[in-house]
Amino acid sequence: MPVLVIFKANNITKQMYETLKKEVDWEHNPPSGLIIHSSAFDESGNSTNVADVWNSEQDLNNFVSNRLIPAMQKHNIPIPPEPEIFQIHNINAYAGIEKYRV
């Protein structure tokens, strides 16, 4: 069952996020089961907020365990607190989403 995953981390900067994005390369080598990924930062750039939709919680756990955590450890990036995970009730994607497709 698809899940909405919300990560909030007050100690991961925009620069750290960009390091992870390059190291993990989820844009060119997307993890199995990832449907959509979005990120945002507070005005200081020191608080990361990520919202993902995954095909399943197992797909999320595989990615986090096998790709994300090892990259975070390699670059001494703090491990964020546990994410909030919600079962998806409804997903709608509209024509405007195409401009964000990788």
ChimeraX attribute file (.defattr): number of C-alpha atoms within 10 A of each C-alpha:
attribute: neighborCount
match mode: 1-to-1
recipient: residues
	/A:1	10
	/A:2	20
	/A:3	22
	/A:4	21
	/A:5	19
	/A:6	17
	/A:7	16
	/A:8	19
	/A:9	18
	/A:10	15
	/A:11	15
	/A:12	19
	/A:13	18
	/A:14	18
	/A:15	11
	/A:16	18
	/A:17	16
	/A:18	12
	/A:19	16
	/A:20	20
	/A:21	15
	/A:22	13
	/A:23	15
	/A:24	20
	/A:25	14
	/A:26	18
	/A:27	12
	/A:28	10
	/A:29	8
	/A:30	13
	/A:31	18
	/A:32	14
	/A:33	17
	/A:34	18
	/A:35	15
	/A:36	13
	/A:37	13
	/A:38	11
	/A:39	14
	/A:40	13
	/A:41	18
	/A:42	12
	/A:43	7
	/A:44	8
	/A:45	14
	/A:46	15
	/A:47	16
	/A:48	20
	/A:49	15
	/A:50	15
	/A:51	17
	/A:52	17
	/A:53	23
	/A:54	22
	/A:55	17
	/A:56	18
	/A:57	19
	/A:58	14
	/A:59	16
	/A:60	19
	/A:61	12
	/A:62	14
	/A:63	19
	/A:64	15
	/A:65	11
	/A:66	10
	/A:67	17
	/A:68	19
	/A:69	17
	/A:70	13
	/A:71	19
	/A:72	20
	/A:73	11
	/A:74	11
	/A:75	12
	/A:76	10
	/A:77	17
	/A:78	14
	/A:79	13
	/A:80	15
	/A:81	10
	/A:82	10
	/A:83	14
	/A:84	12
	/A:85	15
	/A:86	13
	/A:87	14
	/A:88	15
	/A:89	9
	/A:90	6
	/A:91	8
	/A:92	4
	/A:93	7
	/A:94	6
	/A:95	6
	/A:96	8
	/A:97	8
	/A:98	9
	/A:99	7
	/A:100	8
	/A:101	8
	/A:102	8
